[in-house]
Amino acid sequence: RAVSETLQGQLEELERAAARLQELCPARLCPVSREVQGTLCAWAGLRELLRETRAHVQQAGRLRHFFKDYLAMISWTEDTRAQIFSESPSDHGLPDTPCEELERRIEGKLKEFEVLA
């Protein structure tokens, strides 16, 4: 960001110098003016690429968060399945819970699944 601001400041300074040069000697400005315009176009292109890159990074972060939540749901589902089908709920490191507690947890997770979808 600091480099970007430095370059922006230098470009603005170059624009001011080019404008002053045009006032002083309009006939000699053409090559300099083209260079300034080329630099400004390149700068605009870089800013657009930066904006696109930021958008992609944000999207990747959202996807990473989604998959992390999704994996947590899968893990919870597997743990719950193991508890339901085991002879002893504590065999899988899960505390003994009454059927109603298990149903409540399942309902809560189903609501989380809906939000995730």
N, C-alpha and C positions, 0 to 999 in steps of 0.2 A: 504494500500500500504506500509506503514511504517513497519507494522508487517511482511509483505511478504519479504521486504528487510532485516529485522533483521533475519528472519528465514533463508533466503538465505545465509547471512553472516555466521551464525552459522553452517550451513551445509558445507560451504566451509572450515571453520575452522576445522570441524570434519574430512573432507576428508584429509586435510593436516596432521592432527594429526594421522590419520589412516595410511597414507603413511609413515610417520616418524616411527610409531610403527612397520610397516612391515619391514622397513630397520633395525631397532634395534633387533627385535625378530620375525622373520617370522613364527616360529612354533606356537606362541600364538595368531596370528592374526585372525584365522578362525572365531571364534565367533564374534569378533568386526567387521570384514569385512562384515559378513552376516547382522549384525545390520545396518551398514552404507548403504549397498546396499538396504536393506528393507526401510530404511528412505528415501533414494534417490528415490526409486520407489514410495513411498507414496507421496513424494513431487512432482514428475512428474504428478501423478494422480490429486493432488490438483490444480496444474497449469492448467491442461487440463479442469478440472471442472470450474475453474475461467474463462477461455477463453470461454467456452460454455455459462456460465452464462452471461458474458458481451454481447455475441452475442444475447442472448434471450432478454436482457434488451434493447438493441438497436432496435431489431425488435419490441418489445412492444411499444417503443417510436415512431417508424415510424407508427405503426398501430394507436396509439392514435392521432397522427397528422392527419392521413388520415381521421379518423372518425370525428375529430373536423371540418375539412374542409368540409366533407360530410354533417354534420349537418348544417353548415353555408349555404351550397347550398340549402338544403331542406327549411330552414327558409326563404331564399331569394325567393325561388320558391313560397312558400305559400304567402308571402307578395305581390309578383308580381301578383299572381293569384287573390288575394283579391282586388288588385287595378284594375285589368282588369274587373272583374265582379261586382264591386261596382258601384252604381249610381254616387257617388261622390268620386273621388280619395282621397280627404283629409279626408274621414271618417275613414280611417285606419291609420291616422298619417303620411301618405305619401304626399309629396308635389305634387301639380298639375303639371303634365309634359305633354308636347305635345306627340302625338303619335310617332313622330320620335325619341324623347328622350327615350321613353319606348322601342322601337325597338332596338335602339343602346345598351341600357343596357342589353336587352335580348341576343343580339348577343355576347356581351362581356362575359356574364355568360355562354353561350353555349360553348365558347372557353375555359373557365375555367373548365367546365364539361369534355371537351375532354382531357385537361391536367390531371385532376383528375383520369380519367379512365385509 
